[in-house]
Amino acid sequence: MIKTTLAVTAMLMNGALGLAAENTVAAPVADVANYDPTLSAKEAVLANWELAAAGIRAGRVVGDQVIEMAQTGASYGAVLRQAQFAQKTMVQRYNAAFWVYTVSQVDLNLDPSALTEAVRAANTPCSLDDCADERTALLAAFQRATSELDKAAIAARTELTRREGVVDAVLMTEQLALIADYLEDGTWAEDFSLTEFGRDGEELAARIVGAMALWRNIEPYVGLANQEIDSAINAKSRDLLRTMRTHTRSMDTFASDSPELEEIKAAALALSAEFRKASELFSS
Amino acid sequence: MKRVWVLLAAAMATSSLRAEPQPAATDQCLSCHVQADGSIDIVGLEALSALPPEWPYLFEDAYDLDGDGIAGVMRYVSGSQGPLPAKFGTNLAAAKFEDFAKIAGAAHNIVVTDDIIEEVRRVFAARSPNPKNPFADRASLETFQKRGCADCHVTRTYQYQGKTVMPLSDFLLHDLGEGLKRTAPLWGCNGCTEVSPHVRLTDNSIQ
């Protein structure tokens, strides 16, 4: 199932295709007069790794703010408001980077139960005066969660660094194969951390758009290489997003065999096939 | 041997430029931004440089997952240590002032060296108005939030030089019918938190 990814990852590990500095993948020409920035294909792929690493780090940063408030005597209500904002970012960014955890052979060492505990603590109100027990529990939960996120962000950043010396065509091939494997593999539809809070749909949606965000950054280069495949990916992406929105907005939790989940998986599989074709554009 | 002379000549030309920054270039840059009172139209230049790098990640909703009719996307641009999320320019063209200066220089055919950029930064920073809180009181802030303005002009804050700063922007790109534009920071704006220039359409999107 993840043969392509493994093959490309092996090439990365061996360095067989690395160390070439030249850009070989055509990039769009920037419209200088309109201050239009553009990235090389290599930068676009590295941006996707940065998106994962920095996104996870952002979850840690907002979690740190909760810890600071809890330690410096802010009212429990104020701490709880910050915790509710923070847990949303932490959950969203963890799930948006789910592709890294599932198919890239990267061990980010993140225990998802740490996020579950942080979410539980952020949803624990307090009616007593000092709220000391709740404050202590919330502090412990966020300290654990931010520690996990910190480790994961560092690991993801290491993966980015490992790819800096690799030629752009190899990176494009790996990235497109990663997306294809991820969508096909279907692990994004399993192991939800927040079922008890009725937030399966939120996690699933974040996991899907996390992969779509990768496509947004590298789409121009695929478009220049093959307009037909580019259009097919965009059409199938719209199908997946429409199906995903319809079901995740109407359902709190998903049984593993639910027809709604099967419908989302079918749309993901159709899109995966197009990404597989795209990955072959740069592999010759 | 010929190549050595060419390199030497290039090095001397660069050295000459560095020794004597072209005042004309700084004036040219100022001419686009200076206002009648001598200040420039870029508010909070130094505070913007200090915007936490995590800021746009806190608000990005590229595919409108929350269903509020508003999609906002980050833009990555080239950076010295790899791609970085942009924050400068109405189309989010650059992550750093010096990069934005180079882009603006190229757009307006102004030669900008590193020394000129540093000079422009110094002059701009001196003339850039400090950010200010545009809300007269708590009630006007809450009205702003209730109207939905804070969906993009977010009311979260960060600390800069011991001050609490509220840029009133998510620093994301939104499509309001004229292509992708960055949410305008409102931290120097008089009265613009009172009246919205935007219209919410029947499909919940904003123009």
Chai-1 contact restraints between the chains, C-beta under 6 A:
chainA,res_idxA,chainB,res_idxB,connection_type,confidence,min_distance_angstrom,max_distance_angstrom,comment,restraint_id
A,V32,B,A106,contact,1.0,0.0,6.0,A-B,restraint_1
A,V32,B,A107,contact,1.0,0.0,6.0,A-B,restraint_2
A,A33,B,A107,contact,1.0,0.0,6.0,A-B,restraint_3
A,Y35,B,G89,contact,1.0,0.0,6.0,A-B,restraint_4
A,Y35,B,N91,contact,1.0,0.0,6.0,A-B,restraint_5
A,Y35,B,A93,contact,1.0,0.0,6.0,A-B,restraint_6
A,Y35,B,I103,contact,1.0,0.0,6.0,A-B,restraint_7
A,Y35,B,A107,contact,1.0,0.0,6.0,A-B,restraint_8
A,P37,B,V77,contact,1.0,0.0,6.0,A-B,restraint_9
A,P37,B,A93,contact,1.0,0.0,6.0,A-B,restraint_10
A,E43,B,S78,contact,1.0,0.0,6.0,A-B,restraint_11
A,E43,B,P83,contact,1.0,0.0,6.0,A-B,restraint_12
A,L46,B,G82,contact,1.0,0.0,6.0,A-B,restraint_13
A,L46,B,P83,contact,1.0,0.0,6.0,A-B,restraint_14
A,A47,B,Y76,contact,1.0,0.0,6.0,A-B,restraint_15
A,A47,B,P83,contact,1.0,0.0,6.0,A-B,restraint_16
A,E50,B,P83,contact,1.0,0.0,6.0,A-B,restraint_17
A,G55,B,Y57,contact,1.0,0.0,6.0,A-B,restraint_18
A,A58,B,E54,contact,1.0,0.0,6.0,A-B,restraint_19
A,A58,B,Y57,contact,1.0,0.0,6.0,A-B,restraint_20
A,V61,B,E54,contact,1.0,0.0,6.0,A-B,restraint_21
A,T89,B,L58,contact,1.0,0.0,6.0,A-B,restraint_22
A,A205,B,L65,contact,1.0,0.0,6.0,A-B,restraint_23
A,V209,B,Y63,contact,1.0,0.0,6.0,A-B,restraint_24
A,A213,B,A62,contact,1.0,0.0,6.0,A-B,restraint_25
A,L241,B,Y63,contact,1.0,0.0,6.0,A-B,restraint_26
